């Protein structure tokens, strides 16, 4: 693929994607926000990345950076991605997720390059889905119910506009829940794992605080997801939209099932869980299960890692973080 640029390379998805890209022996570039980026997720590969200082909210800085790198492929992972905080900062989410994307597109146009650009959407964009609409398909109506989801809809739509209007080779995907080591503890499974690790180290009473736990999701291991992203850029048609997720029954669970399975894996056997109102979102997305047949037909992708491994690896990651005193 020549030169590959990952925006948001220091994040959960970006760091795992960087691992994959380096295994493919590409020339890997990453944006970082000067001295502000937290490099903990990529400390093991920091010296293998060609770093470019760039604040993606600054259009001139993005153009300068793109002209410097002239990438053949861009994985646009930079975003505000935490659902719950989007209620407190709705304007920030819309501004960041929309503006950073437009700045990237405009930089490519101004630099007169046309790389393949992956724009990763989210299953959250579908929002309120009814039972008779499952599995979600490409024609399912969008009913976003949180500010984060609205910002991702806007990002996806502007990507299509730049494909139609300027011929930018944009690959659009909507990924459903992907989990694994390095994911922030503001999300369900990492939050449960973090608390179990604290309980095992006697830093918390044996009670896990949870939000609403009866939402249904299909879960994919992060390594399977970034492999899907790589295949999307390799094989998918610019301008088209593809849904990515694990359809197998073994990967479809409620959050209640997740927390109960994790409690079974714990070294402490008297753990219980209870709903804490502060972790319940103003609106819920009760079910997100997708039809990935179009993506599978185009790429041949299938998830390889089972759901239990997702839980085990995430729990062990947080055990290590707590055990080494890297988080409180």
C-alpha positions, 0 to 999 in steps of 0.5 A: 500500500505504500504510505499509510497514514493513521489519524487517531493512531494513539487511540484504541482502534488506531493503535491496533490498526498500527500493529496490523499495518507494521506487520504488513511492512508498510511505511506507517505515518501517524498524526499526533497533537504535538505534546498533547497525545497520550502514547501509552497504547503505542509505546511498544511501536512508537519508534516504528511510526513516522510522526507528524505533528498535526491538530486536525481541528486546524485546517491549515495544519492538516493541509501542511501535514498531508502535503508533507506525507502524501499518503496512498492510504488514510485510515481516519480514526481520529474522533470524539468516540465516547457516547456518554460524554457526548451528552455533556459536550454535544457541540464539541462532538459535532464540531470535532467529528465533522470538522476534522473529516472536512479538513482532511478531505479539503487537504487532499483536494488542495494537495491534489492527491486522491488516496483511498480514505477509510471513514469508520462509522458506527452502529450507534448511528442506527439508534432506535431499532425495532425487533422486526428490523433485525438484523440491521441492513444497508436500507435500515432507517437511521434513528440516532438517539445520542449526540455522538451518533448524530456526529457520526451520521454527519461524518458519513454523509459528508464523506459521501458528498466528497465522493460524489462531488470530487471523486475522493476515494472514500471507503465508508463502513459502519462497525458494530461493537468491537472490544479488546485490550486498550479500550477505555473504561468508559465503555461497558466491558472494559468498565466491568473488567476494570472494576473486577481487577480493582476488586481482585486487588482489594481496592474496591468492595465486591460490587460492580456498578453498571448502567442499563444491562439488557441492551443486545449487541454483536461483539467483535474482537478488535484484531478482527475489526482492524483486519476488516478495515484493512480489507475494506481499503484493499477490496471495497468500492469507493463511495459504497457503505459496508456494515461490519460485525460478528453475526454468529449467535456466540458473539451476540450477548446482552451486557448483563450476560457479559458482566455475569460471564466476567464475574465467573472468570474473576478470582473473587467469587462473591461479586455482585453487580447493581445498576447505578443511575449515574451510568445510565444514559438518557436514552438507550440503544436496545439492540444492534445486530447487523447483516454483514453479507455485503462486506463478507461477499466483497472481502471474504472477511470472517471473525476468527476470535471467539467471544470468550477470548474477548472477555479474557483478554480484556480482563487480563489487560485491566488486571495488568493495568491495576497490578502495575499501578498504571491506573487508579 
